[in-house]
């Protein structure tokens, strides 16, 4: 399946945090979403990229939206990390911290049946995740992305590894400079 194929079945809408705060604080009566587009898809790694361009944001939000940066390396075992998500409609930004348990487990080691044919490695972190949090970024102590939430088992959460994220983003044409 390609991103183009997926766009016939899936129409993503993005909620800006600034606009949501205005809604939650009573300054905006209607919760407003902006249309996004599936730009890239990697079925092997269970990743898709939703693109929202500046023209899509025109008249929607006037605040600055800084991109997340990616870490140069994954944190060591037992180092602190933070997952940032918006698990349920109506809940504000949620952050939960935990420690790295295992940096790279191939997905076949976590589930005997890999019906989707995923090929990625997952980083195991002792953070519990909630429904609606899939795709949440995992951040290191410097605020850099080190993974993206794939799922959890009630005790641990599993994040698509930094190495796989870098590889896929490079395949999609996003050259990620390693931070100094």
C-alpha positions as CSV (number, residue, x, y, z in Angstrom):
1,X,0.0,0.0,0.0
2,X,1.2,3.5,-0.8
3,X,0.5,6.8,0.9
4,X,-1.6,7.7,-2.1
5,X,-3.7,4.5,-1.6
6,X,-4.1,5.2,2.1
7,X,-5.4,8.7,1.4
8,X,-8.5,7.2,-0.2
9,X,-9.4,5.5,3.2
10,X,-7.9,7.8,5.8
11,X,-8.3,11.6,6.1
12,X,-6.2,12.8,9.0
13,X,-7.1,15.9,10.9
14,X,-4.6,17.7,13.2
15,X,-5.5,19.5,16.4
16,X,-3.1,22.4,17.2
17,X,-2.2,22.5,20.9
18,X,-2.6,26.4,20.9
19,X,-6.1,26.2,19.5
20,X,-7.0,23.4,21.9
21,X,-5.9,25.5,24.9
22,X,-8.1,28.4,23.6
23,X,-11.0,25.9,23.3
24,X,-10.4,24.5,26.8
25,X,-10.2,28.0,28.3
26,X,-13.4,29.1,26.8
27,X,-11.9,31.5,24.2
28,X,-12.8,29.3,21.2
29,X,-16.4,27.8,21.3
30,X,-15.7,25.2,18.7
31,X,-12.8,22.6,18.7
32,X,-11.2,23.2,15.3
33,X,-9.1,20.7,13.4
34,X,-7.0,21.3,10.3
35,X,-6.7,18.8,7.4
36,X,-3.5,16.9,7.1
37,X,-2.3,14.6,4.3
38,X,-0.7,11.2,4.5
39,X,2.7,12.1,2.9
40,X,4.7,8.9,3.4
41,X,4.0,5.3,4.6
42,X,6.2,2.4,5.7
43,X,4.1,-0.7,6.3
44,X,7.2,-2.7,7.3
45,X,7.9,-0.3,10.2
46,X,4.3,0.7,11.0
47,X,5.0,4.4,10.3
48,X,3.2,7.1,8.4
49,X,3.9,10.7,8.2
50,X,1.0,13.3,8.2
51,X,2.0,16.5,6.6
52,X,0.4,19.8,7.4
53,X,1.9,22.7,5.4
54,X,2.0,26.4,6.3
55,X,-0.9,27.2,3.8
56,X,-3.0,24.6,5.6
57,X,-2.3,26.5,8.9
58,X,-3.1,30.0,7.4
59,X,-5.9,31.5,9.4
60,X,-5.9,28.5,11.8
61,X,-3.1,29.3,14.3
62,X,-0.8,32.2,14.4
63,X,1.6,30.7,16.9
64,X,5.0,29.3,16.1
65,X,5.2,25.5,15.6
66,X,8.8,24.3,16.1
67,X,9.7,20.8,14.7
68,X,10.9,18.1,17.1
69,X,14.6,17.2,16.8
70,X,16.0,13.7,16.8
71,X,18.7,12.6,19.2
72,X,22.1,11.5,18.0
73,X,21.9,8.2,20.0
74,X,19.5,6.3,22.1
75,X,19.8,6.7,25.9
76,X,21.6,4.1,28.0
77,X,19.9,1.4,30.0
78,X,18.0,2.8,33.0
79,X,18.3,6.4,31.7
80,X,15.2,8.6,32.2
81,X,12.9,9.2,29.2
82,X,9.6,11.0,28.8
83,X,6.6,10.2,26.6
84,X,4.4,13.1,25.6
85,X,0.9,12.3,24.4
86,X,-2.8,13.4,24.3
87,X,-4.4,10.1,25.2
88,X,-8.1,11.0,25.2
89,X,-10.2,13.7,23.8
90,X,-10.8,16.3,26.5
91,X,-7.5,15.5,28.4
92,X,-4.8,18.0,28.0
93,X,-1.2,17.3,27.2
94,X,0.0,14.3,29.2
95,X,3.6,13.5,30.0
96,X,4.8,10.3,31.7
97,X,8.4,9.4,32.6
98,X,10.2,6.1,33.0
99,X,13.5,4.4,32.3
100,X,14.9,2.6,29.3
101,X,14.6,-1.2,29.9
102,X,16.0,-2.6,26.6
103,X,17.1,-0.5,23.6
104,X,16.4,-2.8,20.6
105,X,14.2,-5.8,20.5
106,X,13.2,-7.2,17.1
107,X,9.5,-7.3,16.9
108,X,9.5,-11.1,16.3
109,X,10.9,-11.5,19.9
110,X,7.9,-9.8,21.4
111,X,5.1,-11.6,19.5
112,X,5.3,-15.1,18.1
113,X,2.8,-14.2,15.3
114,X,3.8,-11.2,13.2
115,X,0.7,-11.1,10.9
116,X,1.6,-7.7,9.4
117,X,5.2,-8.6,8.6
118,X,6.7,-5.8,10.6
119,X,10.5,-5.7,10.4
120,X,11.4,-3.0,13.0
121,X,13.2,-3.0,16.2
122,X,11.4,-1.7,19.3
123,X,12.9,0.0,22.4
124,X,11.3,-1.3,25.6
125,X,10.6,1.4,28.3
126,X,8.9,1.0,31.7
127,X,6.2,3.5,30.9
128,X,2.5,2.5,30.7
129,X,0.7,3.9,27.7
130,X,-3.0,4.6,27.3
131,X,-5.4,4.1,24.4
132,X,-5.1,6.9,21.9
133,X,-1.4,7.4,22.6
134,X,0.0,5.5,19.6
135,X,2.5,7.6,17.7
136,X,3.5,9.6,20.8
137,X,7.1,10.7,20.8
138,X,9.6,9.4,23.4
139,X,12.1,12.1,24.4
140,X,15.5,11.9,26.1
141,X,16.6,14.3,28.8
142,X,17.5,17.0,26.2
143,X,14.0,16.9,24.7
144,X,15.1,15.1,21.5
145,X,13.0,12.3,20.0
146,X,14.4,8.8,20.6
147,X,11.4,6.7,19.6
148,X,7.7,6.7,18.6
149,X,5.1,4.6,20.5
150,X,4.1,1.4,18.8
151,X,2.2,-0.2,21.7
152,X,2.4,-1.7,25.2
153,X,1.5,-4.6,27.3
154,X,0.3,-2.9,30.5
155,X,3.7,-2.8,32.2
156,X,6.1,-1.8,29.4
157,X,5.6,0.3,26.3
158,X,7.4,-0.4,23.0
159,X,8.7,2.4,20.8
160,X,9.9,2.2,17.2
161,X,13.7,2.5,17.6
162,X,15.6,5.6,16.9
163,X,17.7,3.7,14.3
164,X,14.6,2.6,12.4
165,X,13.1,6.1,12.6
166,X,16.3,7.6,11.1
167,X,16.4,5.0,8.4
168,X,12.8,5.5,7.3
169,X,13.0,9.3,7.4
170,X,16.2,9.2,5.3
171,X,14.4,6.9,2.8
172,X,11.6,9.5,2.6
173,X,14.2,12.2,1.8
174,X,14.5,13.8,5.2
175,X,18.2,13.9,5.9
176,X,18.6,14.1,9.7
177,X,21.7,15.8,10.7
178,X,23.2,14.4,13.9
179,X,23.0,17.1,16.6
180,X,26.4,18.3,17.8
